[in-house]
Amino acid sequence: MKQNILVIDDEVDIAELVAEHLEAHYSVITATSMKDACEKISKNKFDLIVTDLHLPDCRGESSVSLLRQTQFAEPILLVTGEDEYDPCVIKALADGAQGLIKKPFNLDSVEASIFQTLQVKRAG
């Protein structure tokens, strides 16, 4: 059975591109806003979330805490063009994000980050 991944990005083309690449190994649902993501989390069980740090309806520093408020306890990977020293990134990592995927990214590195994060989750 495939693991379920939620990809959140307000750029629909990016979300769909990532989803298409991952669908060979995972069941993928996309969301284009934090509101949309929270609705999908309430209706589905996800093993991992990949989210753009900055969404139109959510300030970057509050993204992980909002996802955690939905009782989502699984790994969250952030996608951002910011470096790891950016205050929003630091706050999101402190709030429980498991990793950072830097933009611009290549799809194979996104898949590798997901695989590694899920391996750590299974081992933990």
N, CA, C and O atoms as a MOPAC input file, in Angstrom:
PM7 MOZYME 1SCF
protein

 N      0.84400 1    -1.18800 1     0.00000 1
 C      0.00000 1     0.00000 1     0.00000 1
 C      0.88700 1     1.24900 1     0.00000 1
 O      1.85700 1     1.33600 1     0.75400 1
 N      0.54500 1     2.19100 1    -0.84100 1
 C      1.33600 1     3.42600 1    -0.94000 1
 C      1.09100 1     4.32400 1     0.26000 1
 O     -0.01100 1     4.37800 1     0.80600 1
 N      2.14800 1     5.03100 1     0.65800 1
 C      2.00300 1     6.01900 1     1.72600 1
 C      1.39400 1     7.28700 1     1.14100 1
 O      1.58500 1     7.59900 1    -0.03400 1
 N      0.65700 1     8.01200 1     1.97800 1
 C     -0.06200 1     9.21100 1     1.54300 1
 C      0.73700 1    10.47600 1     1.84400 1
 O      1.19400 1    10.69000 1     2.96700 1
 N      0.89300 1    11.30600 1     0.81800 1
 C      1.63900 1    12.55800 1     0.92100 1
 C      0.71000 1    13.70600 1     0.55900 1
 O     -0.04700 1    13.61700 1    -0.40800 1
 N      0.76700 1    14.78300 1     1.33500 1
 C      0.06700 1    16.02300 1     1.00200 1
 C      1.10700 1    17.03700 1     0.56600 1
 O      2.04600 1    17.32600 1     1.30800 1
 N      0.94400 1    17.58200 1    -0.63800 1
 C      1.83300 1    18.61200 1    -1.16900 1
 C      1.05800 1    19.92100 1    -1.16800 1
 O      0.00900 1    20.03200 1    -1.80100 1
 N      1.58800 1    20.92300 1    -0.44400 1
 C      0.92600 1    22.22300 1    -0.33300 1
 C      1.78900 1    23.27600 1    -1.01300 1
 O      2.93000 1    23.51300 1    -0.61600 1
 N      1.23100 1    23.90100 1    -2.03800 1
 C      1.92500 1    24.99700 1    -2.72800 1
 C      0.88700 1    25.83500 1    -3.44000 1
 O      0.01600 1    25.30100 1    -4.12700 1
 N      0.97200 1    27.15300 1    -3.28100 1
 C      0.01300 1    28.03500 1    -3.92600 1
 C      0.25400 1    28.13600 1    -5.43300 1
 O     -0.61900 1    28.59500 1    -6.17000 1
 N      1.42300 1    27.71200 1    -5.89000 1
 C      1.68800 1    27.65900 1    -7.32100 1
 C      1.22300 1    26.28500 1    -7.81300 1
 O      1.91300 1    25.28100 1    -7.64000 1
 N      0.04400 1    26.26500 1    -8.42700 1
 C     -0.60100 1    25.01800 1    -8.83700 1
 C      0.31200 1    24.18200 1    -9.72200 1
 O      0.37800 1    22.96300 1    -9.56000 1
 N      1.01700 1    24.81300 1   -10.65300 1
 C      1.89500 1    24.07000 1   -11.55400 1
 C      2.98800 1    23.33100 1   -10.78900 1
 O      3.32700 1    22.19900 1   -11.13400 1
 N      3.53900 1    23.96000 1    -9.75900 1
 C      4.59600 1    23.33400 1    -8.95100 1
 C      4.01200 1    22.16100 1    -8.17700 1
 O      4.58800 1    21.07300 1    -8.17100 1
 N      2.87500 1    22.37400 1    -7.52600 1
 C      2.24200 1    21.29700 1    -6.75000 1
 C      1.93900 1    20.09700 1    -7.64000 1
 O      2.18500 1    18.95500 1    -7.25400 1
 N      1.40800 1    20.35700 1    -8.82700 1
 C      1.06900 1    19.26000 1    -9.73700 1
 C      2.31300 1    18.56200 1   -10.26600 1
 O      2.31600 1    17.34100 1   -10.42500 1
 N      3.36200 1    19.31600 1   -10.53900 1
 C      4.61200 1    18.73100 1   -11.01800 1
 C      5.21500 1    17.80300 1    -9.96300 1
 O      5.63600 1    16.68900 1   -10.27600 1
 N      5.25200 1    18.26200 1    -8.72900 1
 C      5.77100 1    17.44100 1    -7.63000 1
 C      4.89500 1    16.19800 1    -7.46000 1
 O      5.40900 1    15.08800 1    -7.31800 1
 N      3.58200 1    16.38300 1    -7.47400 1
 C      2.65600 1    15.25800 1    -7.30400 1
 C      2.85200 1    14.21300 1    -8.40000 1
 O      2.92500 1    13.01800 1    -8.11400 1
 N      2.93500 1    14.65600 1    -9.63900 1
 C      3.12200 1    13.71900 1   -10.74900 1
 C      4.41200 1    12.92700 1   -10.59500 1
 O      4.44500 1    11.73000 1   -10.88100 1
 N      5.46500 1    13.58100 1   -10.14800 1
 C      6.74400 1    12.89900 1    -9.97600 1
 C      6.67800 1    11.85000 1    -8.85800 1
 O      7.28600 1    10.78500 1    -8.96300 1
 N      5.94600 1    12.15600 1    -7.80500 1
 C      5.89000 1    11.26700 1    -6.64300 1
 C      4.89700 1    10.11700 1    -6.80000 1
 O      4.99500 1     9.11700 1    -6.08900 1
 N      3.94500 1    10.24600 1    -7.72000 1
 C      2.84800 1     9.28200 1    -7.80500 1
 C      3.27000 1     7.86000 1    -8.16200 1
 O      2.48500 1     6.93000 1    -7.98100 1
 N      4.47900 1     7.66900 1    -8.65800 1
 C      4.94700 1     6.31200 1    -8.92900 1
 C      5.14700 1     5.53100 1    -7.62800 1
 O      5.03100 1     4.30500 1    -7.61200 1
 N      5.44700 1     6.24400 1    -6.54100 1
 C      5.75300 1     5.58500 1    -5.27500 1
 C      4.81400 1     5.94200 1    -4.12200 1
 O      4.78400 1     5.24600 1    -3.10700 1
 N      4.06200 1     7.00400 1    -4.27300 1
 C      3.20700 1     7.48900 1    -3.18800 1
 C      1.83100 1     7.85400 1    -3.72100 1
 O      1.66100 1     8.11100 1    -4.91300 1
 N      0.85900 1     7.87200 1    -2.83100 1
 C     -0.45100 1     8.42600 1    -3.13600 1
 C     -0.38000 1     9.90500 1    -2.75000 1
 O     -0.09200 1    10.22500 1    -1.59600 1
 N     -0.63700 1    10.80500 1    -3.69600 1
 C     -0.39900 1    12.23200 1    -3.46600 1
 C     -1.67500 1    13.03700 1    -3.67500 1
 O     -2.40000 1    12.85300 1    -4.65200 1
 N     -1.92500 1    13.92900 1    -2.73400 1
 C     -3.00800 1    14.90600 1    -2.83800 1
 C     -2.36300 1    16.28200 1    -2.73500 1
 O     -1.40800 1    16.46700 1    -1.97900 1
 N     -2.87700 1    17.24100 1    -3.48800 1
 C     -2.32900 1    18.59600 1    -3.43700 1
 C     -3.33300 1    19.55800 1    -2.80400 1
 O     -4.54500 1    19.34000 1    -2.82300 1
 N     -2.77800 1    20.62300 1    -2.24800 1
 C     -3.57700 1    21.72400 1    -1.70600 1
 C     -2.88400 1    23.01900 1    -2.11800 1
 O     -1.66000 1    23.06400 1    -2.24100 1
 N     -3.66800 1    24.06300 1    -2.32900 1
 C     -3.10100 1    25.32900 1    -2.80000 1
 C     -3.13900 1    26.44100 1    -1.76000 1
 O     -2.73900 1    27.57100 1    -2.03900 1
 N     -3.62000 1    26.12200 1    -0.56700 1
 C     -3.66200 1    27.10900 1     0.52000 1
 C     -3.65500 1    26.36000 1     1.84300 1
 O     -3.86900 1    25.14800 1     1.87700 1
 N     -3.41400 1    27.06900 1     2.91200 1
 C     -3.44200 1    26.44300 1     4.23200 1
 C     -4.86200 1    26.00500 1     4.57000 1
 O     -5.06000 1    24.94400 1     5.16400 1
 N     -5.84800 1    26.81200 1     4.19800 1
 C     -7.25100 1    26.44600 1     4.44900 1
 C     -7.58400 1    25.13800 1     3.73300 1
 O     -8.16700 1    24.22900 1     4.32400 1
 N     -7.21400 1    25.05200 1     2.46900 1
 C     -7.43700 1    23.84700 1     1.66800 1
 C     -6.71500 1    22.65700 1     2.30200 1
 O     -7.27500 1    21.56400 1     2.38100 1
 N     -5.47700 1    22.86400 1     2.75200 1
 C     -4.69800 1    21.79400 1     3.37800 1
 C     -5.37200 1    21.29800 1     4.65700 1
 O     -5.47700 1    20.09100 1     4.87200 1
 N     -5.82100 1    22.20600 1     5.49300 1
 C     -6.46100 1    21.81600 1     6.75900 1
 C     -7.73800 1    21.01200 1     6.50900 1
 O     -8.03300 1    20.06800 1     7.24300 1
 N     -8.49000 1    21.38500 1     5.47600 1
 C     -9.69300 1    20.62300 1     5.11600 1
 C     -9.31800 1    19.21500 1     4.67400 1
 O     -9.98200 1    18.24900 1     5.05100 1
 N     -8.26200 1    19.09000 1     3.88100 1
 C     -7.84300 1    17.77300 1     3.38900 1
 C     -7.27100 1    16.92500 1     4.52400 1
 O     -7.45600 1    15.70800 1     4.54100 1
 N     -6.58600 1    17.55300 1     5.46000 1
 C     -6.06900 1    16.82500 1     6.62100 1
 C     -7.21400 1    16.26900 1     7.45600 1
 O     -7.10700 1    15.17300 1     8.00500 1
 N     -8.31600 1    17.02300 1     7.55500 1
 C     -9.45600 1    16.56500 1     8.35800 1
 C    -10.17700 1    15.38100 1     7.71100 1
 O    -10.89900 1    14.65200 1     8.39100 1
 N     -9.98800 1    15.18600 1     6.40600 1
 C    -10.70300 1    14.12900 1     5.68500 1
 C     -9.81900 1    12.95000 1     5.27900 1
 O    -10.33000 1    11.92600 1     4.82700 1
 N     -8.50100 1    13.08200 1     5.43300 1
 C     -7.56300 1    12.06100 1     4.97200 1
 C     -6.49000 1    11.82300 1     6.01200 1
 O     -6.25100 1    12.66300 1     6.87900 1
 N     -5.84000 1    10.66500 1     5.92000 1
 C     -4.67800 1    10.38900 1     6.76500 1
 C     -3.43700 1    10.49500 1     5.88400 1
 O     -3.31900 1     9.80800 1     4.86900 1
 N     -2.51700 1    11.36700 1     6.28700 1
 C     -1.28200 1    11.55300 1     5.53700 1
 C     -0.10300 1    11.05400 1     6.37000 1
 O     -0.09200 1    11.16400 1     7.59600 1
 N      0.88700 1    10.50300 1     5.66700 1
 C      2.10200 1    10.03800 1     6.31300 1
 C      3.16300 1    11.13200 1     6.37400 1
 O      4.10800 1    11.05200 1     7.15900 1
 N      2.99500 1    12.15700 1     5.53500 1
 C      3.97600 1    13.24400 1     5.46000 1
 C      3.36500 1    14.40100 1     4.68800 1
 O      2.53900 1    14.20500 1     3.79700 1
 N      3.78400 1    15.60900 1     5.04400 1
 C      3.37800 1    16.81400 1     4.31300 1
 C      4.62700 1    17.49600 1     3.77200 1
 O      5.63000 1    17.63200 1     4.47300 1
 N      4.55100 1    17.92100 1     2.51900 1
 C      5.56600 1    18.78900 1     1.92700 1
 C      4.86000 1    20.10900 1     1.67900 1
 O      3.89700 1    20.16300 1     0.91300 1
 N      5.32900 1    21.17600 1     2.31800 1
 C      4.63900 1    22.46200 1     2.18100 1
 C      5.57300 1    23.61100 1     1.85000 1
 O      6.67700 1    23.71900 1     2.38200 1
 N      5.10300 1    24.45700 1     0.96600 1
 C      5.78500 1    25.72300 1     0.72500 1
 C      5.69100 1    26.51100 1     2.03600 1
 O      4.64500 1    26.52400 1     2.68400 1
 N      6.76300 1    27.14800 1     2.41000 1
 C      6.77000 1    27.88900 1     3.67100 1
 C      5.86000 1    29.10900 1     3.62200 1
 O      5.21400 1    29.44300 1     4.61500 1
 N      5.80800 1    29.77400 1     2.47600 1
 C      5.01800 1    31.00400 1     2.36000 1
 C      3.79900 1    30.76800 1     1.47200 1
 O      3.92100 1    30.52300 1     0.27200 1
 N      2.63700 1    30.84800 1     2.08300 1
 C      1.37200 1    30.69400 1     1.37600 1
 C      0.57300 1    31.98800 1     1.53700 1
 O      0.73500 1    32.68500 1     2.53800 1
 N     -0.28200 1    32.31900 1     0.57600 1
 C     -1.03100 1    33.58300 1     0.66500 1
 C     -1.88500 1    33.71700 1     1.92800 1
 O     -2.06800 1    34.82200 1     2.43900 1
 N     -2.40300 1    32.60100 1     2.42900 1
 C     -3.27600 1    32.67800 1     3.60200 1
 C     -2.58000 1    32.25500 1     4.89200 1
 O     -3.24000 1    31.96600 1     5.89100 1
 N     -1.25100 1    32.21800 1     4.87100 1
 C     -0.52500 1    31.79100 1     6.06000 1
 C      0.87700 1    32.37000 1     6.04600 1
 O      1.64300 1    32.14000 1     5.11000 1
 N      1.21000 1    33.11800 1     7.07900 1
 C      2.57200 1    33.64400 1     7.19800 1
 C      3.51500 1    32.48600 1     7.47000 1
 O      3.17000 1    31.56200 1     8.20700 1
 N      4.68500 1    32.52700 1     6.88900 1
 C      5.64200 1    31.43800 1     6.96000 1
 C      5.94000 1    30.93500 1     8.34600 1
 O      6.01500 1    29.72600 1     8.56400 1
 N      6.11400 1    31.85300 1     9.30700 1
 C      6.50300 1    31.42700 1    10.64100 1
 C      5.39600 1    30.69100 1    11.38600 1
 O      5.65900 1    30.06000 1    12.41000 1
 N      4.16100 1    30.76000 1    10.88900 1
 C      3.06800 1    30.07000 1    11.58600 1
 C      2.59300 1    28.81300 1    10.86600 1
 O      1.67900 1    28.14400 1    11.34700 1
 N      3.19000 1    28.48000 1     9.73200 1
 C      2.68800 1    27.36400 1     8.92200 1
 C      2.71300 1    26.02800 1     9.66400 1
 O      1.71200 1    25.31200 1     9.67400 1
 N      3.83500 1    25.68900 1    10.27900 1
 C      3.93300 1    24.39700 1    10.96100 1
 C      3.01700 1    24.35700 1    12.17700 1
 O      2.36100 1    23.34500 1    12.42500 1
 N      2.96600 1    25.44000 1    12.93300 1
 C      2.09600 1    25.42900 1    14.11800 1
 C      0.62700 1    25.29800 1    13.71600 1
 O     -0.14100 1    24.64500 1    14.42200 1
 N      0.22300 1    25.89700 1    12.60900 1
 C     -1.16400 1    25.72800 1    12.14100 1
 C     -1.43700 1    24.29000 1    11.73100 1
 O     -2.50300 1    23.75000 1    12.03100 1
 N     -0.48100 1    23.66300 1    11.04700 1
 C     -0.65900 1    22.25300 1    10.67900 1
 C     -0.72600 1    21.38000 1    11.92500 1
 O     -1.51600 1    20.43700 1    11.97100 1
 N      0.07700 1    21.67200 1    12.92200 1
 C      0.07000 1    20.88800 1    14.15900 1
 C     -1.24300 1    21.07800 1    14.92200 1
 O     -1.67800 1    20.17200 1    15.63300 1
 N     -1.88000 1    22.25000 1    14.78100 1
 C     -3.16000 1    22.49400 1    15.45800 1
 C     -4.26300 1    21.58800 1    14.92500 1
 O     -5.27900 1    21.39100 1    15.59200 1
 N     -4.07400 1    21.03900 1    13.73500 1
 C     -5.05800 1    20.10100 1    13.17600 1
 C     -4.86100 1    18.69800 1    13.74200 1
 O     -5.52700 1    17.75200 1    13.32200 1
 N     -3.94300 1    18.57100 1    14.69800 1
 C     -3.56200 1    17.29600 1    15.30700 1
 C     -2.72900 1    16.43500 1    14.37000 1
 O     -2.60100 1    15.22900 1    14.58100 1
 N     -2.15700 1    17.05200 1    13.32900 1
 C     -1.26600 1    16.33100 1    12.42200 1
 C      0.07500 1    16.15800 1    13.11800 1
 O      0.75100 1    17.14100 1    13.42300 1
 N      0.46200 1    14.91200 1    13.37000 1
 C      1.68700 1    14.63900 1    14.12500 1
 C      2.77500 1    13.99600 1    13.27600 1
 O      3.83900 1    13.64900 1    13.78800 1
 N      2.51800 1    13.83700 1    12.00200 1
 C      3.48100 1    13.18100 1    11.11600 1
 C      4.51800 1    14.19400 1    10.61900 1
 O      4.37400 1    15.39100 1    10.86800 1
 N      5.56500 1    13.72700 1     9.91800 1
 C      6.62300 1    14.63400 1     9.45500 1
 C      6.12700 1    15.71000 1     8.47900 1
 O      5.22000 1    15.49200 1     7.67600 1
 N      6.75900 1    16.86900 1     8.58800 1
 C      6.50000 1    17.99900 1     7.69500 1
 C      7.83900 1    18.44000 1     7.11900 1
 O      8.79100 1    18.69700 1     7.85500 1
 N      7.89900 1    18.52500 1     5.79000 1
 C      9.07300 1    19.05800 1     5.10500 1
 C      8.72300 1    20.41300 1     4.52300 1
 O      7.67100 1    20.57100 1     3.90300 1
 N      9.58800 1    21.38500 1     4.71500 1
 C      9.37500 1    22.74300 1     4.22400 1
 C     10.05500 1    22.93400 1     2.88000 1
 O     11.15500 1    22.43000 1     2.65400 1
 N      9.39900 1    23.66000 1     1.99300 1
 C     10.00000 1    24.06000 1     0.72500 1
 C     10.10200 1    25.57800 1     0.75400 1
 O      9.10800 1    26.27300 1     0.96400 1
 N     11.31600 1    26.08700 1     0.54100 1
 C     11.50000 1    27.53700 1     0.59800 1
 C     12.74200 1    27.96600 1    -0.15600 1
 O     13.68200 1    27.18900 1    -0.33300 1
 N     12.73200 1    29.19200 1    -0.58900 1
 C     13.91600 1    29.79500 1    -1.18700 1
 C     14.79200 1    30.45500 1    -0.13600 1
 O     15.89600 1    30.90700 1    -0.43500 1
 N     14.30100 1    30.50900 1     1.09400 1
 C     15.05800 1    31.12100 1     2.19500 1
 C     16.14300 1    30.15300 1     2.66400 1
 O     16.04400 1    28.94500 1     2.44800 1
 N     17.18100 1    30.69600 1     3.30800 1
 C     18.20400 1    29.80500 1     3.85800 1
 C     17.80200 1    29.36500 1     5.26500 1
 O     16.84000 1    29.87600 1     5.84000 1
 N     18.54500 1    28.42100 1     5.80100 1
 C     18.18800 1    27.84000 1     7.09700 1
 C     18.32900 1    28.80600 1     8.26000 1
 O     17.90400 1    28.49100 1     9.37200 1
 N     18.91900 1    29.98300 1     8.03300 1
 C     19.08000 1    30.97900 1     9.09300 1
 C     17.98200 1    32.03900 1     9.08400 1
 O     17.96000 1    32.92900 1     9.93400 1
 N     17.07500 1    31.93700 1     8.12000 1
 C     15.95800 1    32.87600 1     8.04400 1
 C     15.05700 1    32.67200 1     9.27100 1
 O     14.76900 1    31.53200 1     9.63300 1
 N     14.60800 1    33.76300 1     9.91800 1
 C     13.77100 1    33.61900 1    11.11600 1
 C     12.51700 1    32.76600 1    10.90400 1
 O     12.12400 1    32.02400 1    11.80400 1
 N     11.88600 1    32.85600 1     9.73600 1
 C     10.69900 1    32.02300 1     9.46900 1
 C     11.05700 1    30.54300 1     9.42900 1
 O     10.31900 1    29.70500 1     9.94600 1
 N     12.18300 1    30.22900 1     8.82000 1
 C     12.63900 1    28.83600 1     8.74500 1
 C     12.98400 1    28.32900 1    10.14100 1
 O     12.59700 1    27.22000 1    10.51000 1
 N     13.70200 1    29.12100 1    10.90900 1
 C     14.07800 1    28.73000 1    12.27000 1
 C     12.83300 1    28.45500 1    13.11300 1
 O     12.78200 1    27.46500 1    13.84300 1
 N     11.83700 1    29.32600 1    13.01300 1
 C     10.59300 1    29.15700 1    13.77500 1
 C      9.85900 1    27.89200 1    13.33800 1
 O      9.37700 1    27.13500 1    14.18100 1
 N      9.76900 1    27.65600 1    12.02500 1
 C      9.06800 1    26.47100 1    11.52100 1
 C      9.78000 1    25.18700 1    11.95400 1
 O      9.12700 1    24.20500 1    12.30900 1
 N     11.09800 1    25.19000 1    11.92600 1
 C     11.85100 1    24.01600 1    12.38800 1
 C     11.67800 1    23.82600 1    13.89300 1
 O     11.55800 1    22.69700 1    14.36900 1
 N     11.66700 1    24.92100 1    14.63700 1
 C     11.45700 1    24.83600 1    16.08200 1
 C     10.05100 1    24.32500 1    16.41300 1
 O      9.84500 1    23.67400 1    17.43700 1
 N      9.09200 1    24.62500 1    15.54100 1
 C      7.70900 1    24.17200 1    15.74100 1
 C      7.50600 1    22.71400 1    15.33400 1
 O      6.41900 1    22.16500 1    15.51400 1
 N      8.54800 1    22.08600 1    14.78700 1
 C      8.44300 1    20.65400 1    14.52400 1
 C      8.59300 1    20.19600 1    13.09400 1
 O      8.38200 1    19.01600 1    12.81500 1
 N      8.95000 1    21.08000 1    12.16700 1
 C      9.22100 1    20.61000 1    10.80100 1
 C     10.46500 1    19.73200 1    10.83700 1
 O     11.41000 1    20.01500 1    11.57400 1
 N     10.46300 1    18.67500 1    10.04700 1
 C     11.57400 1    17.73100 1    10.07500 1
 C     12.68700 1    18.05600 1     9.10100 1
 O     13.79500 1    17.53800 1     9.24100 1
 N     12.42300 1    18.90000 1     8.11900 1
 C     13.47700 1    19.16500 1     7.15000 1
 C     13.14900 1    20.31900 1     6.22900 1
 O     12.05700 1    20.88700 1     6.25700 1
 N     14.13800 1    20.64500 1     5.41100 1
 C     14.07600 1    21.80800 1     4.53700 1
 C     14.48400 1    21.39700 1     3.13100 1
 O     15.53000 1    20.77700 1     2.93600 1
 N     13.66000 1    21.74300 1     2.15700 1
 C     13.97200 1    21.53500 1     0.74800 1
 C     14.13200 1    22.91800 1     0.13600 1
 O     13.19100 1    23.71000 1     0.10800 1
 N     15.33400 1    23.19800 1    -0.35400 1
 C     15.65100 1    24.52800 1    -0.88400 1
 C     15.18300 1    24.67800 1    -2.33300 1
 O     15.34800 1    23.77600 1    -3.15400 1
 N     14.59300 1    25.84700 1    -2.62400 1
 C     14.27400 1    26.21900 1    -4.00100 1
 C     15.49100 1    26.90600 1    -4.60200 1
 O     16.18400 1    27.61900 1    -3.87700 1
 N     15.78000 1    26.73900 1    -5.84000 1
 C     15.11300 1    25.79900 1    -6.74700 1
 C     15.53000 1    24.37800 1    -6.39600 1
 O     16.66900 1    24.13300 1    -5.99800 1
 N     14.59800 1    23.44900 1    -6.54800 1
 C     14.87800 1    22.05700 1    -6.21400 1
 C     14.75200 1    21.19800 1    -7.46200 1
 O     14.13800 1    21.59200 1    -8.45400 1
 N     15.34700 1    20.02000 1    -7.38800 1
 C     15.09700 1    19.06200 1    -8.45500 1
 C     14.20300 1    17.97900 1    -7.86700 1
 O     14.28400 1    17.67100 1    -6.67700 1
 N     13.36600 1    17.41400 1    -8.69400 1
 C     12.33900 1    16.49200 1    -8.21600 1
 C     12.91500 1    15.24200 1    -7.57000 1
 O     12.32500 1    14.70000 1    -6.63600 1
 N     14.04800 1    14.78400 1    -8.05100 1
 C     14.66400 1    13.60900 1    -7.43900 1
 C     15.11700 1    13.90300 1    -6.01500 1
 O     15.03300 1    13.03100 1    -5.15000 1
 N     15.59800 1    15.12200 1    -5.75800 1
 C     16.02000 1    15.46200 1    -4.39300 1
 C     14.81200 1    15.58400 1    -3.45600 1
 O     14.91400 1    15.26300 1    -2.27200 1
 N     13.67800 1    16.04300 1    -3.97700 1
 C     12.44800 1    16.08400 1    -3.17400 1
 C     12.04600 1    14.66500 1    -2.79800 1
 O     11.73400 1    14.38400 1    -1.64100 1
 N     12.05700 1    13.77900 1    -3.77600 1
 C     11.69600 1    12.38600 1    -3.51700 1
 C     12.66000 1    11.73900 1    -2.52300 1
 O     12.23400 1    10.98600 1    -1.64800 1
 N     13.94800 1    12.02800 1    -2.65200 1
 C     14.94700 1    11.47900 1    -1.72800 1
 C     14.71700 1    11.99100 1    -0.31100 1
 O     14.84000 1    11.22800 1     0.64700 1
 N     14.38400 1    13.27800 1    -0.16400 1
 C     14.10700 1    13.85000 1     1.16500 1
 C     12.89500 1    13.18100 1     1.80000 1
 O     12.89700 1    12.88100 1     2.99400 1
 N     11.86600 1    12.95000 1     0.99800 1
 C     10.65600 1    12.28100 1     1.49600 1
 C     10.99400 1    10.85600 1     1.93600 1
 O     10.61500 1    10.42800 1     3.02600 1
 N     11.70600 1    10.13100 1     1.08300 1
 C     12.07800 1     8.75200 1     1.39300 1
 C     12.87500 1     8.68300 1     2.69700 1
 O     12.58000 1     7.86500 1     3.56800 1
 N     13.88300 1     9.54400 1     2.82400 1
 C     14.72100 1     9.53900 1     4.02900 1
 C     13.91200 1     9.87900 1     5.27400 1
 O     14.08600 1     9.25500 1     6.32000 1
 N     13.03500 1    10.85900 1     5.16500 1
 C     12.22500 1    11.27400 1     6.31500 1
 C     11.28500 1    10.14900 1     6.74100 1
 O     11.11100 1     9.90700 1     7.93500 1
 N     10.68100 1     9.46400 1     5.77700 1
 C      9.79000 1     8.36200 1     6.10600 1
 C     10.56100 1     7.16100 1     6.67200 1
 O     10.03200 1     6.42900 1     7.50900 1
 N     11.79100 1     6.95500 1     6.22800 1
 C     12.63100 1     5.88600 1     6.78900 1
 C     12.92900 1     6.16200 1     8.25900 1
 O     12.85100 1     5.26000 1     9.09300 1
 N     13.27100 1     7.40900 1     8.57200 1
 C     13.53900 1     7.79300 1     9.96400 1
 C     12.28200 1     7.60400 1    10.80200 1
 O     12.35600 1     7.12500 1    11.93400 1
 N     11.13200 1     7.97600 1    10.25900 1
 C      9.85600 1     7.82300 1    10.96600 1
 C      9.60300 1     6.35000 1    11.27800 1
 O      9.21500 1     6.01500 1    12.39700 1
 N      9.81900 1     5.46800 1    10.30300 1
 C      9.59100 1     4.02800 1    10.49700 1
 C     10.55700 1     3.46100 1    11.53800 1
 O     10.17900 1     2.60400 1    12.33700 1
 N     11.79000 1     3.93500 1    11.52700 1
 C     12.81200 1     3.42600 1    12.44700 1
 C     12.58200 1     3.91700 1    13.87500 1
 O     12.97900 1     3.26700 1    14.84200 1
 N     11.92600 1     5.09300 1    13.98700 1
 C     11.75400 1     5.74400 1    15.27700 1
 C     10.72700 1     5.12500 1    16.11600 1
 O     10.48400 1     5.58200 1    17.23300 1

